[in-house]
Amino acid sequence: MAISTPTTPDGAPGAAPPAGSGTGAERQRRSALLHRLDVRGAPYAFVAPFFVVFAAFSFYPLIYTSWISLHRVELSTLNLMEWVGFDNYTALWDDDRFWNALLNTFTIGVLSTVPQLLMALGLAHLLNYRLRGSTFFRVAALTPYATSVGAAALVFTMLFERDFGMINWMLSMVGVDNVDWENNKWAAQAAISTIVIWRWTGYNALLYLAAMQAIPRDRYEAAAIDGASRWQQFLTVTIPGIRSTIVFTIVLSTIGATQLFGEPLIFGQGPNGITGGADNQYQTLGLLLYEEGWKNYQMGRAATVAWAMFLLLIVLFVVQRVVKRVLARKA
């Protein structure tokens, strides 16, 4: 039986192709494909869990809440929805309780945010110097933030108690009559703001401290050579160097003030906590949402309040961006 021998183009005998050469090329193509998928697909695989969690617990509730806000829905019968369109929004616009809660949210936010950030800025400036036991002071500054809002609110509620509270006892030593911290509007808002200030000042101070430590030391040395005092260095070097962090803390504090809920709820000590006092003197938007949904069982109205809070934050964000651009152009 004749066997053909592979030949070269000139007719000379040639070597036979190695066995498995097709399988090797296919293996290389598969390896290259897997490499491309690894390089291009790995980043998406790493960030996919975040988007899955965000879609499940943030985006979907946001969309579903907007849908509920267009219906009349009761807590006891969530499966029964009556379409009312924007009636819930018009009713909220005409509701005096909403405007009262919005004003209370604004005043408590100002009373708690402004002193809180100023105190945090000063505390961070002190911690930025080389002090003995600086680590201890930094941990101590963060301790209130680690305390639960329930525990903090309960302690401060006892401190601000009208008849047996320590605050009124200290005021009586200087001749001041007992203050009804819960039933007086401004006293109640000041007391609630004190709880917020105590919990968040240390947290913001550490944010400012981290930003201050990122400022190059040669800037302070140059300012000192020019004859700048410590206060002038703080104004001309420190503040401009941490401006972005200050803006971040302002935005963060604004969001927190808009969502304020636990402190006034516990401060009210019972049913008055939900309504923000007997006369709604410290009812915030968060308390109004809770009252509509879980006391009046009107989930449609509660969803409307939630969306009003969300839209308010968007408006504040837009205003902040516009002001920032205007200031940047003037500079």
ABEGO torsion letter per residue (X at the ends): XBBBBBBBAAGBBBBBBBBGAAAAAAAAAAAAAAAAAAAAAAAAAAAAAAAAAAAAAAAAAAAAAAAAAABBBBAABAABBBBAEAAAAAAAAABAAAAAAAAAAAAAAAAAAAAAAAAAAAAAAAAABBBBGAAAAAAAAAAAAABBAAAAAAAAAAAABAAABAAAAAAAAAGBBBBBAAABAAAAAAAAAAAAAAAAAAAAAAAAAAAAAABBAAAAAAAAAAGBBAAAAAAAAAAAAAAAAAAAAAAAAAAAAAABAAAAAAAAGEAAAAAGEAAGAABBAAAAAAAAAAAAGBAAAAAAAAAAAAAAAAAAAAAAAAAAAAAAAAX
